[in-house]
């Protein structure tokens, strides 16, 4: 039987769940399947030459750009292989990926269709969102967990695994790439599958688990059932989750149980502290909601890792300065990964940002090289500030500078007085992956 090669490219410094899930389906169907995570592994030429099907997993923007750079070489070196792109970003960039050599495009609920492609059966429409009987991911072939990002805590580093309890999202945040693909739907991964995946990762050395769901509280009853069972079996295992500000407030009564079952860190996509920008992004929360969530998490002993999109067509110099000053005042400087303070709004194909009535005032052409639409701020000084901020962050991260040092540099660029005192870094748990997107 011919073989299958599945390639991952980048997923926030963690083992790619989707790659392992796809491998489980193909192996269960009898297909010899090799998986490689190119963010951590080299690609052996012989694997490419013998593969009849090469699948490129595209769960995020960076992964898609890396895959796009690789596709022409794969087409050259494996002219008879079927090249298949699958995952969230595949249908968003289908035309471009086909031009580079991909012959099959699958959406984010891809496992059954990957088996069909391997069997020579036409897949379903990539826009389809089938309800799949999930299998336990098979991670054989991936690097050990110790090669990936770790949780850093006051008591030392912990080897981190990762899994998912749901896919998709029921919300419609305007800038989110999940929305045009899932359209407000999400899929639940059965509790038994999630727990067995975690069980195997613990056996492989995991001391901490990242739940990589877009929002852990899309299905709060399911989420709580998982972590209750998890804590009962592995009472020393810690975990982190991603939850919307809106959900943190709505389900505040559940936070004590998160803490009691081992949660140590909550990531939340705050995006902005400017209510006008939040309204344009349809985030579902306000600045005041964010401030309440900060207090709420602190009261329950849960660390917050807020993420931001600080540079948009509507960001003002005063708003960026306020963001820095507010983070300093709230004692959150060390809780924010530096890259979060330099991110520029990304507008992929089919983004709901394109529907804004004033888009014509700042929106440019689509750029295949960046897989996004170009845009210019009405104030050129804001674009220049963003370039300087991002350059300062990249330089600081590259040389291993402390977050406080990078933050002070950003304050200087924004003409904001740096904070006088910051809490020691080691008090705040964090995952040590330095980049994001």
C-alpha positions, 0 to 999 in steps of 0.5 A: 500500500502507498504511504501518507505523509502529513506535515505540520508547520507551526502551532504556537509551540505545541504538538499539533492536535490536528496532525495527530488526529488525522494520523489516527484516522488514516492509520485506523483505515490501514494507511501507513502514515508518517507525521512530521512537525516542521517547526521542530523536525527536518523533512527527510527527502525520502519520505516525500519521494515515497508518499502517494498523499502529502497532507499539509495541516494549516490551522493558523496564519503562520502555518499557512505561509510556511506551507505555501513556501514549501508547496512548490518544492513538494510538487517538484519532488513528488510529481505523482503525489496528491498534495492536500491542504487541510485545516481552518486556513485551507478553504480561506486560501484555496485558490492561492494554494491550488496555484502553488500545487495543491490538488485537494483542499479540505476544511477544518473537519477534515479527518474522514475526507483525508481517508477518502482522498487516500482511497481515491474517493472525491472529498466533500465540499471543504465548506462542509462541517460534518459531525465526526466520530473523533478518534484518539489522536496518534502522536507517534512520529512527533518530537517528544513533548519536552521539545515544545513550549513549557509552562514556567512557574515559581516552582520551575518548568513543567513539560506541557502537552496540548489537546482540544475539547471543541473545535470552532466557535459559536461567536461572530467576532468580526476579525476572527478567521474562525467565523467565515469557516465555522459560521457560529458552529462548534464541534464537541470532541467526546470526553473519553477521547480527550481524556485518553489523549491526555492520559497518553501525554501524561505517560509521555511526560506531560505535567501540564495540559493546554486546552487549545479550544478557541473558547473553553466555555463554548460548551461549559458543561462539557468543559467542566465534565472534562476537567473534573474527570481529569483532576480526579485521575491526575490531581497533580496535573495543571492546565490552562484554557482560553476563555472570552471576557464575555464568558468569564463574566457570564460563567463566573460561578464556574471559576472556583472549580477551574482553580480547584481542578488545576487551572493556573492560567487563563488566556483571553482575547481582549484585543483592545481597551478602546470601546469604539474599536471593540464595537467594530470588532464585535468582541462582545465585551467592553473596557469595563468588562475587561477590568471586571474580569481582571479583578474576578480572576485575581480573586480566584487565584487565576493568572490572566494572559490577555492578548491584543490587536493593538494596531487597527485602522481606528487606533489612536496614539492616545489609545495605544498609550492608554493600553500601556498605562493600563497594563502597568497600572493593573500589574499585567506587564509581565502577564502580556507576551511582548508580541501582543503589544505589536500585532497589526490587524490581520484581514484574511480572505472572507473576513467580516472586517471587509463588510465594515462601511468605512473599509474603502477609506483604509483597505488596500489590495489582497497580498498573496505573499502575506495572505491578507489585505493591505491596509493603511492607517489614516494617520501615517504616524500610527503605521510608523509607530507600529513598525517601530514597536514591532521592530523593538519587540522582535529585537528584544525577543531575539536577544532574550530581553525581559518583558519589563525591558521590552515594555519600557522600550515600547513606553519610550516609543509611545511617549509614555512614562515607564512603570516605576515598579513591576512584580517579579516575573517568576510569580506569574505562570506563563507558557514560554513560546515567544511568538503568536499568530 
